[in-house]
Amino acid sequence: MEINELLSLDTFPKRYEACFLENCAVKEDCLHHLYFKLQPASNTWGDAIFSSALMLENLVDGRDRMFHAKRLVTCYAGFTHFFDEVRRKDLPSLRNGIYSYFRGRGNFYRYGNAES
C-alpha cells in the first residue's frame, strides 16, 4: 500500500501549511504538497508556503526549508508521566519545545491519549 493511500486530511495537524508550488523539484515527495492535493475544492484559504521558499537564499540542500519528506514510520501512541522526571526549573522550556514539535497543545494531548 502506498503512503498516499494511507493519508487523509484528518492525518494532518490543524493549520498545516499547504504547498501549491508546481515548479518545486521535490513536490512529489513532500507532505506539504500532498496536503495541498488532498484539499477539497471548497477550501479557498489557509496557511501556505510562499513561492519565495524556492529563492536561492531560502534553500537548504537544494530544497526549501519547509520540506517534509513523506515516509512511513512506526510510532507508539499514548504516553503518560511524560514530564515526571524533569526538574521543575527546566519544565517550562521543555514543555514549550514539545508543544511546538507537536504543533500545539491539543495535538500533544491527542497523541498522549492515543486519540486519532
Phi, psi and omega per residue, in radians:
M1 nan 2.357 -3.108
E2 -1.412 2.646 -3.127
I3 -1.004 -0.713 -3.123
N4 -1.003 -0.586 -3.132
E5 -1.284 -0.379 -3.120
L6 -1.495 -0.261 -3.042
L7 -1.739 2.568 3.008
S8 -2.477 3.062 3.121
L9 -1.060 -0.540 3.137
D10 -1.200 -0.322 3.140
T11 -1.247 -0.489 -3.052
F12 -1.552 2.608 3.057
P13 -1.174 2.781 3.070
K14 -1.074 2.560 3.085
R15 1.089 0.537 3.051
Y16 -1.222 2.495 -3.080
E17 -1.382 2.303 3.086
A18 -1.664 2.483 3.106
C19 -2.081 2.059 -3.128
F20 -1.985 0.440 -3.125
L21 -1.399 1.839 -3.085
E22 -1.283 -0.371 -3.115
N23 -1.653 0.243 3.097
C24 -1.366 2.350 -3.076
A25 -1.246 -0.437 -3.056
V26 -1.963 0.379 -3.039
K27 -1.080 -0.582 -3.107
E28 -1.277 -0.277 3.131
D29 -1.890 0.189 -3.024
C30 -1.918 2.315 3.119
L31 -1.157 -0.564 3.135
H32 -1.111 -0.685 3.115
H33 -1.258 -0.677 3.091
L34 -1.093 -0.683 3.089
Y35 -1.060 -0.726 3.087
F36 -1.065 -0.770 -3.106
K37 -1.188 -0.413 3.125
L38 -1.441 -0.187 -3.099
Q39 -1.161 2.400 3.055
P40 -1.245 2.753 -3.120
A41 -1.126 -0.381 -3.126
S42 -1.332 -0.254 3.123
N43 -1.419 2.024 -3.053
T44 -1.975 -0.027 3.138
W45 -2.691 2.860 3.112
G46 2.757 -3.085 3.112
D47 -1.237 2.476 -3.078
A48 -2.524 2.833 3.028
I49 -1.720 2.199 -3.057
F50 -1.381 2.782 -3.138
S51 -1.137 -0.330 3.092
S52 -1.141 -0.226 3.087
A53 -1.117 -0.380 -3.132
L54 -1.631 0.052 3.080
M55 -1.236 2.585 -3.043
L56 -0.945 -0.707 -3.104
E57 -1.236 -0.217 3.137
N58 -1.800 -0.018 -3.115
L59 -1.504 2.513 3.044
V60 -2.212 2.055 -3.087
D61 0.964 0.669 3.095
G62 1.389 0.048 3.133
R63 -2.207 2.764 3.091
D64 -1.257 2.744 -3.064
R65 -1.121 -0.399 -3.088
M66 -1.490 -0.041 -3.091
F67 -1.023 2.207 3.002
H68 -2.162 1.985 -3.112
A69 -1.182 2.427 3.046
K70 -1.508 2.155 3.123
R71 -2.680 2.644 -3.125
L72 -1.502 2.211 3.124
V73 -2.209 2.641 3.063
T74 -1.734 2.206 -3.092
C75 -2.231 2.682 3.001
Y76 -1.844 2.163 -3.095
A77 -1.703 2.557 3.103
G78 1.608 2.247 3.060
F79 -2.696 2.520 3.102
T80 -2.238 2.803 3.112
H81 1.006 0.613 -3.045
F82 -1.098 -0.699 -3.071
F83 -1.805 0.245 -3.026
D84 -1.069 -0.714 -3.037
E85 -1.649 0.158 -3.119
V86 -1.520 2.372 3.110
R87 -1.151 2.550 -3.031
R88 -0.990 -0.699 -3.102
K89 -1.243 -0.421 3.137
D90 -1.559 -0.210 -3.018
L91 -1.073 -0.835 -3.091
P92 -1.048 -0.786 -3.116
S93 -1.217 -0.664 3.108
L94 -1.164 -0.755 3.139
R95 -1.061 -0.784 3.133
N96 -1.113 -0.672 3.093
G97 -1.126 -0.717 3.124
I98 -1.179 -0.750 3.106
Y99 -1.082 -0.676 3.112
S100 -1.128 -0.732 3.122
Y101 -1.044 -0.741 -3.140
F102 -1.471 0.065 -3.141
R103 1.042 0.777 3.033
G104 2.200 2.751 -3.130
R105 -1.153 -0.654 -3.118
G106 -1.040 -0.791 3.118
N107 -1.138 -0.672 3.112
F108 -1.023 -0.822 -3.117
Y109 -1.249 -0.564 3.056
R110 -1.094 -0.825 3.107
Y111 -1.161 -0.678 -3.138
G112 -1.099 -0.528 3.119
N113 -1.716 0.172 3.115
A114 0.987 0.700 3.073
E115 -1.711 2.678 3.123
S116 -1.708 nan nan
